[in-house]
Amino acid sequence: MNKGFGGDNVWLVPVWTKKPSEGVTSIEVIAQKEKIKGYADVANGARGDFRYLKMVRDPSSRKKITQIKLFRTDRENSKPTASGYSFYGGDIKKYRKGYYYLYLCWKETEF
């Protein structure tokens, strides 16, 4: 995520639950100048804005995220091409200069 911008190496680690009511229903990308207490900055040590991934949980939703991947493209707002990955959050590289865009995309399963 920080390639070309310095900072820490960052990778995603899934956290699993056996309780569907605790499952994540979407993921928001937050890029801003101010630090958010209690959140891990995925751009730690890199130049520019703080970047966070906010897990959203809607206990009333029957659909939960079951698979996730990073999607890199050279076209802004292009849709994921991987089969079944039809949902995605905002550009993780938002406000950064560069030649590509980076999105989280995910599959949902109904419980």
C-alpha positions in Angstrom: 0.0 0.0 0.0 2.9 2.4 0.6 5.0 1.5 -2.4 6.8 4.6 -3.6 5.8 6.6 -0.6 8.1 5.3 2.1 6.7 4.3 5.5 6.1 0.9 6.9 5.4 -2.3 5.0 1.6 -2.9 5.4 -0.4 -6.1 4.9 -3.9 -7.1 5.6 -4.7 -9.8 8.3 -8.2 -11.2 8.4 -10.0 -11.4 11.7 -12.7 -14.2 11.7 -15.8 -14.7 13.8 -18.2 -17.5 14.1 -21.0 -15.1 15.0 -22.7 -13.6 11.9 -24.0 -10.7 14.0 -20.3 -9.6 14.5 -19.4 -9.9 10.8 -18.3 -6.9 8.8 -20.8 -5.6 6.2 -18.6 -3.0 4.5 -15.2 -1.2 4.7 -14.7 2.5 4.5 -11.4 4.1 3.5 -10.6 7.3 5.4 -7.8 9.6 4.2 -7.4 12.8 6.2 -4.8 15.2 7.7 -5.8 14.4 11.4 -4.9 11.3 13.3 -7.8 9.2 14.6 -7.2 7.8 18.1 -7.7 4.1 18.3 -7.2 3.4 14.6 -4.1 2.0 12.9 -2.7 4.2 10.2 -2.0 2.0 7.1 0.2 4.8 5.8 2.3 4.9 9.0 5.6 6.6 8.3 4.7 7.6 4.7 4.4 11.1 3.4 0.9 12.6 3.3 -2.4 12.0 4.9 -3.2 9.5 7.6 -5.1 6.5 6.1 -7.5 4.2 7.9 -9.7 1.2 7.1 -12.9 1.4 9.1 -14.8 -1.9 9.5 -18.5 -1.3 9.4 -20.8 -3.8 11.1 -24.6 -3.8 10.6 -26.0 -6.5 12.8 -29.3 -6.3 11.0 -27.8 -7.1 7.6 -27.9 -10.8 6.6 -25.0 -10.2 4.2 -21.4 -10.3 5.6 -18.0 -10.0 4.0 -16.4 -13.5 3.6 -13.5 -12.8 1.2 -11.4 -9.7 0.6 -8.6 -8.7 -1.7 -6.7 -5.7 -3.0 -7.5 -4.5 -6.5 -5.0 -2.3 -8.3 -5.9 -0.5 -11.5 -4.7 2.4 -13.7 -8.3 3.7 -14.1 -10.1 5.6 -11.4 -13.4 4.0 -10.2 -13.0 1.0 -12.4 -14.8 -2.1 -11.1 -13.0 -5.2 -9.8 -12.6 -7.8 -12.6 -12.1 -10.8 -10.3 -15.1 -13.1 -10.3 -17.6 -12.5 -7.5 -15.8 -9.4 -6.1 -18.5 -6.9 -6.8 -18.2 -4.6 -3.8 -15.4 -2.2 -3.1 -14.4 0.7 -0.8 -12.8 4.0 -1.8 -9.3 4.4 -3.2 -6.7 3.7 -0.5 -4.3 6.0 -2.4 -6.7 8.9 -2.5 -5.0 12.3 -2.7 -1.6 10.6 -3.5 0.0 11.1 -6.8 0.9 8.0 -8.8 0.0 5.9 -11.7 -2.5 3.5 -10.2 -5.5 3.3 -7.8 -5.8 0.8 -5.0 -9.1 -0.5 -3.8 -10.3 -3.2 -1.3 -12.9 -5.4 -2.9 -14.9 -8.1 -1.3 -17.4 -10.9 -1.7 -20.5 -11.2 0.5 -22.4 -14.2 1.7 -25.9 -14.2 3.1 -26.3 -15.8 6.5 
